[in-house]
């Protein structure tokens, strides 16, 4: 699974780690994140992420 980078703050979403602090289990692909998921650091929407 590929990692995704926030184009605003450079946060890396790694599917292997998920985002447990925000209810996203490890192993969750970026494409399966809820539509209302936002960057945990800066609050940017999914549309502002790009694949690494």
Secondary structure, 3 states (H helix, E strand, C coil): CCCEEECCCCCEECCCCCEHHHCECCCCCHHHCCCCCECCCCCCEHHHEEEC
